[in-house]
Amino acid sequence: MLGEKEPSQNFPLFHFFQYSNIPKEFNVIPIISIVGKSDSGKTTFIEKLVPELTRRGYSIATVKHDVHGFEVDQEGKDSWRHKRAGAHMVVISSPNKVALIRDVEKDLTLEEIREKLVQDVDLILSEGYKKDVQPKIEIFRKEKHKKLLCTKEDNLIAIVSNKRFRVGVSCFFLDDVKGVANYIEKNYLTSKREEEISLKIDGKKVPMTQFVQSFVARTVKGMLTSLKGCDNPRQIEIRIEVPSDSPLTQEGAGRGRRVSKNI
């Protein structure tokens, strides 16, 4: 129930959360492509940019584009034998990491990769994908290249170079990693930091992991898109009141608690 109605005296307040400062658009993981010609230093720059953003508390995914094809498995290993036997997809799992190898019928776009493979991160940085539609930051070295690879029409948003350009986009020196991180944070990540989600059960605030916060936020925003008169909300309050004879309430009371273990 949306609104400011106070809970009834006859029902325990079972579930309450508040979501503040919601941007109008539905939450989608932003993608930025680091592009440039050969030997421009794309990988080196990403190696510096990822830890700078990570230090600021963001979770980063990276995608490397390889137009020539690649092999990540080792010949003779069990997973390699699975794939050679005809498996469409092979998953290698350990306590510390998971790897997935699967066949694709075409070169996936970054949007397709995001939808099919990436979750629970704040930003995707790709190396390459100069022909994709996502925003691009170009690495340019004047001693190696004569002209830029991309223009504003290619969704170029910034240039990192040892040469000054006047092409209508932001420009940074090659060693200005913090400046680029500030630009990305301000234009693509700040709205995430300003979001605030809180959950209360019977008046007591309950901590939530980032995954749960993101799940709640996306669920609520998705629901609002189908409701009239809910455009560009700044604050949402939802209260779920459970009758005293509810199985949930009775189960909690039987253990000396008012709320069941599952919502």
ROZA-359603 format. One line per 2 residues: number of its first residue (from 1); for each residue z, x, y of C-alpha. Coordinates in nm, 4 decimals, always signed. Example, Ala and Ser with C-alpha at 12.3 -4.5 7.8 and 13.67 -1.06 7.14 Angstrom:
<sites>
1 = +0.7800:+1.2300:-0.4500 ~ +0.7140:+1.3670:-0.1060
</sites>
This chain:
<sites>
1 = +0.0000:+0.0000:+0.0000 ~ -0.1039:+0.1493:+0.3355
3 = +0.1083:+0.1026:+0.6446 ~ +0.4629:+0.1250:+0.7785
5 = +0.6399:-0.1435:+0.5715 ~ +0.9944:-0.0439:+0.4749
7 = +1.0931:-0.0607:+0.1068 ~ +1.2561:-0.3809:-0.0161
9 = +1.6314:-0.3797:-0.0831 ~ +1.5612:-0.5136:-0.4345
11 = +1.3405:-0.2321:-0.5531 ~ +1.4106:+0.1403:-0.5905
13 = +1.1695:+0.3603:-0.3985 ~ +0.9824:+0.5207:-0.6833
15 = +0.6957:+0.7156:-0.5349 ~ +0.6147:+0.8148:-0.1792
17 = +0.3806:+1.0732:-0.0360 ~ +0.2493:+1.1445:+0.3072
19 = -0.0755:+1.3170:+0.3924 ~ -0.1246:+1.4401:+0.7481
21 = -0.4120:+1.5764:+0.9582 ~ -0.6946:+1.4706:+0.7276
23 = -1.0456:+1.5797:+0.8278 ~ -1.3056:+1.3037:+0.8157
25 = -1.5231:+1.4645:+0.5508 ~ -1.4235:+1.4716:+0.1840
27 = -1.2714:+1.8017:+0.0765 ~ -1.5408:+2.0311:-0.0648
29 = -1.4947:+2.3997:-0.1390 ~ -1.6901:+2.5862:+0.1323
31 = -1.9533:+2.8413:+0.0293 ~ -2.0602:+3.1446:+0.2335
33 = -2.3352:+3.3782:+0.1148 ~ -2.3201:+3.7484:+0.1984
35 = -2.6860:+3.8494:+0.2206 ~ -2.8845:+4.1556:+0.3174
37 = -3.1601:+4.3839:+0.2010 ~ -3.1121:+4.6471:-0.0688
39 = -2.8534:+4.9172:+0.0132 ~ -2.7157:+4.7246:+0.3085
41 = -2.3622:+4.7299:+0.1653 ~ -2.3121:+4.3704:+0.0561
43 = -2.0881:+4.4506:-0.2411 ~ -1.8815:+4.7017:-0.0431
45 = -1.8231:+4.4476:+0.2322 ~ -1.7195:+4.1775:-0.0166
47 = -1.4780:+4.4279:-0.1740 ~ -1.3069:+4.4559:+0.1661
49 = -1.3317:+4.0901:+0.2670 ~ -1.1801:+3.9405:-0.0509
51 = -0.8437:+4.1240:-0.0260 ~ -0.8216:+4.0462:+0.3470
53 = -0.8590:+3.6732:+0.2801 ~ -0.6301:+3.6945:-0.0237
55 = -0.3561:+3.8542:+0.1884 ~ -0.3753:+3.5472:+0.4111
57 = -0.2924:+3.3230:+0.1172 ~ -0.6402:+3.2000:+0.0226
59 = -0.7801:+3.1840:-0.3294 ~ -1.1345:+3.3221:-0.3445
61 = -1.4143:+3.2853:-0.5997 ~ -1.7178:+3.5140:-0.5927
63 = -2.0671:+3.4584:-0.7309 ~ -2.3196:+3.7365:-0.7838
65 = -2.6894:+3.6445:-0.8017 ~ -2.8994:+3.8474:-1.0474
67 = -3.2671:+3.7578:-1.0500 ~ -3.3377:+3.9976:-1.3384
69 = -3.0964:+3.8495:-1.5927 ~ -2.7865:+4.0149:-1.7381
71 = -2.5672:+4.0648:-2.0447 ~ -2.1889:+4.0550:-2.0209
73 = -2.1030:+4.0418:-2.3910 ~ -2.0887:+4.3457:-2.6196
75 = -2.3237:+4.3723:-2.9135 ~ -2.1428:+4.3371:-3.2439
77 = -1.8386:+4.1554:-3.1022 ~ -1.7470:+3.8184:-3.2558
79 = -1.8448:+3.6257:-2.9408 ~ -2.1807:+3.8077:-2.9311
81 = -2.2371:+3.7045:-3.2942 ~ -2.1510:+3.3428:-3.2087
83 = -2.4153:+3.3435:-2.9333 ~ -2.6756:+3.5137:-3.1506
85 = -2.6135:+3.2501:-3.4171 ~ -2.7352:+2.9849:-3.1727
87 = -2.4293:+2.8595:-2.9853 ~ -2.5338:+2.6971:-2.6554
89 = -2.2013:+2.7941:-2.5024 ~ -1.9413:+3.0566:-2.5957
91 = -1.5917:+3.0691:-2.4489 ~ -1.3771:+3.3808:-2.4828
93 = -1.0106:+3.3085:-2.4125 ~ -0.7040:+3.5315:-2.3854
95 = -0.3565:+3.4944:-2.2292 ~ -0.4835:+3.6566:-1.9081
97 = -0.8404:+3.5394:-1.8555 ~ -1.1212:+3.3175:-1.9797
99 = -1.4935:+3.3927:-1.9886 ~ -1.7765:+3.1443:-2.0444
101 = -2.1293:+3.2306:-2.1505 ~ -2.3794:+2.9451:-2.1614
103 = -2.7521:+2.8903:-2.1551 ~ -2.9111:+2.7314:-1.8490
105 = -3.2574:+2.5850:-1.8108 ~ -3.3066:+2.7095:-1.4557
107 = -3.1533:+2.9272:-1.1866 ~ -2.8572:+2.7209:-1.0626
109 = -2.8066:+2.6624:-0.6917 ~ -2.4718:+2.7497:-0.5390
111 = -2.3912:+2.3805:-0.5052 ~ -2.4580:+2.3310:-0.8772
113 = -2.2394:+2.6301:-0.9632 ~ -1.9610:+2.4887:-0.7467
115 = -1.9828:+2.1449:-0.9076 ~ -2.0089:+2.2652:-1.2680
117 = -1.8025:+2.5831:-1.2824 ~ -1.5700:+2.6414:-0.9865
119 = -1.2398:+2.4725:-0.9129 ~ -0.8935:+2.5376:-0.7638
121 = -1.0109:+2.7868:-0.4985 ~ -1.0280:+2.7711:-0.1191
123 = -1.3592:+2.9514:-0.0668 ~ -1.6631:+3.0710:-0.2611
125 = -1.8266:+3.3957:-0.1492 ~ -2.1647:+3.4689:-0.2999
127 = -2.3604:+3.7925:-0.2974 ~ -2.7286:+3.7213:-0.2557
129 = -2.8796:+3.3715:-0.2637 ~ -3.0751:+3.4366:+0.0558
131 = -3.2989:+3.1362:-0.0193 ~ -3.0105:+2.8945:-0.0786
133 = -2.9132:+2.6442:+0.1918 ~ -2.5502:+2.7578:+0.2258
135 = -2.4198:+2.9382:+0.5397 ~ -2.5039:+3.3095:+0.5400
137 = -2.3564:+3.6291:+0.6814 ~ -2.6111:+3.9115:+0.6877
139 = -2.5195:+4.2785:+0.6456 ~ -2.7639:+4.4954:+0.8438
141 = -2.7825:+4.8749:+0.8882 ~ -3.0164:+4.9993:+1.1599
143 = -3.0854:+5.3286:+0.9811 ~ -3.2145:+5.1455:+0.6727
145 = -3.3817:+4.8274:+0.8016 ~ -3.6163:+4.7285:+1.0814
147 = -3.5567:+4.3553:+1.1094 ~ -3.3189:+4.0872:+0.9932
149 = -3.3658:+3.9129:+0.6620 ~ -3.2526:+3.5689:+0.7908
151 = -3.2635:+3.3580:+1.1069 ~ -3.0608:+3.0643:+1.2367
153 = -3.3134:+2.8369:+1.0670 ~ -3.1986:+2.9903:+0.7346
155 = -2.8405:+2.8854:+0.8185 ~ -2.7453:+3.2336:+0.9364
157 = -2.3976:+3.2090:+1.0911 ~ -2.3079:+3.5735:+1.1564
159 = -2.4323:+3.9317:+1.1406 ~ -2.2332:+4.2396:+1.0367
161 = -2.4093:+4.5498:+1.1642 ~ -2.4016:+4.8801:+1.3517
163 = -2.6629:+4.7339:+1.5865 ~ -2.6198:+4.4598:+1.8461
165 = -2.8268:+4.1442:+1.8123 ~ -2.8861:+3.8530:+2.0478
167 = -3.0057:+3.5834:+1.8128 ~ -2.7528:+3.3086:+1.8839
169 = -2.4995:+3.3852:+1.6075 ~ -2.1707:+3.5769:+1.5967
171 = -2.1989:+3.9554:+1.5533 ~ -1.9436:+4.1980:+1.4076
173 = -1.9334:+4.5744:+1.3543 ~ -1.9573:+4.6993:+0.9958
175 = -1.5885:+4.7906:+0.9829 ~ -1.4624:+4.4700:+1.1474
177 = -1.3494:+4.3002:+0.8264 ~ -1.0557:+4.1312:+0.9997
179 = -1.2883:+3.9892:+1.2635 ~ -1.5125:+3.8353:+0.9975
181 = -1.2070:+3.7021:+0.8122 ~ -1.0814:+3.5456:+1.1372
183 = -1.4198:+3.3811:+1.1899 ~ -1.4290:+3.2414:+0.8363
185 = -1.0696:+3.1226:+0.8561 ~ -1.1220:+2.9469:+1.1889
187 = -1.4504:+2.7780:+1.1003 ~ -1.4178:+2.7112:+0.7273
189 = -1.0541:+2.7328:+0.6195 ~ -0.8231:+2.6299:+0.9054
191 = -0.8441:+2.2567:+0.8309 ~ -0.7063:+2.3289:+0.4836
193 = -0.4076:+2.5106:+0.6337 ~ -0.3360:+2.2230:+0.8712
195 = -0.3204:+1.9674:+0.5920 ~ +0.0293:+1.8700:+0.4881
197 = +0.1166:+1.6753:+0.1760 ~ +0.4682:+1.5738:+0.0767
199 = +0.6022:+1.3753:-0.2182 ~ +0.9376:+1.1972:-0.2262
201 = +1.0966:+1.0144:-0.5185 ~ +1.3954:+0.7945:-0.4231
203 = +1.4172:+0.9788:-0.0933 ~ +1.4284:+1.3266:-0.2481
205 = +1.1439:+1.5649:-0.1666 ~ +0.9677:+1.6963:-0.4770
207 = +0.7788:+2.0304:-0.4632 ~ +0.4140:+2.0293:-0.5709
209 = +0.1856:+2.3118:-0.6762 ~ -0.1335:+2.3761:-0.4791
211 = -0.3354:+2.2214:-0.7613 ~ -0.1348:+1.8969:-0.7491
213 = -0.1531:+1.8857:-0.3676 ~ -0.5308:+1.9279:-0.3809
215 = -0.5603:+1.6604:-0.6526 ~ -0.3529:+1.4108:-0.4509
217 = -0.5432:+1.4852:-0.1300 ~ -0.8863:+1.4431:-0.2852
219 = -0.7853:+1.1271:-0.4688 ~ -0.6502:+0.9616:-0.1540
221 = -0.9450:+1.0658:+0.0619 ~ -1.1870:+0.9435:-0.2029
223 = -1.0076:+0.6071:-0.2085 ~ -1.0216:+0.5752:+0.1695
225 = -1.3985:+0.6172:+0.1808 ~ -1.4317:+0.2743:+0.0162
227 = -1.1943:+0.0946:+0.2572 ~ -1.2949:-0.0616:+0.5879
229 = -1.1115:+0.0425:+0.9034 ~ -0.9926:+0.3733:+0.7580
231 = -1.2302:+0.6099:+0.9344 ~ -1.0896:+0.9480:+1.0427
233 = -0.7202:+0.8844:+0.9621 ~ -0.4593:+1.1237:+1.0999
235 = -0.1703:+1.0169:+0.8799 ~ -0.1383:+0.8136:+0.5610
237 = +0.1768:+0.6775:+0.4014 ~ +0.1763:+0.5248:+0.0542
239 = +0.4850:+0.3666:-0.1008 ~ +0.5051:+0.2445:-0.4603
241 = +0.8113:+0.0285:-0.5235 ~ +0.9106:-0.0301:-0.8852
243 = +1.1042:-0.3464:-0.9819 ~ +1.4474:-0.2921:-1.1351
245 = +1.3299:-0.4433:-1.4652 ~ +1.0297:-0.2098:-1.4877
247 = +1.0080:-0.0051:-1.8109 ~ +0.9813:+0.3063:-1.5910
249 = +1.3045:+0.2301:-1.4109 ~ +1.4850:+0.1287:-1.7300
251 = +1.3752:+0.4451:-1.9099 ~ +1.5067:+0.6584:-1.6242
253 = +1.8331:+0.4633:-1.6067 ~ +1.8896:+0.5131:-1.9793
255 = +1.8954:+0.8865:-1.9230 ~ +2.1023:+0.8636:-1.6080
257 = +1.7906:+0.8907:-1.3891 ~ +1.5931:+0.6371:-1.1896
259 = +1.2479:+0.7778:-1.2532 ~ +1.0606:+0.8488:-1.5741
261 = +0.9263:+1.1938:-1.6432 ~ +0.5656:+1.0883:-1.5938
263 = +0.4091:+0.9197:-1.2927
</sites>
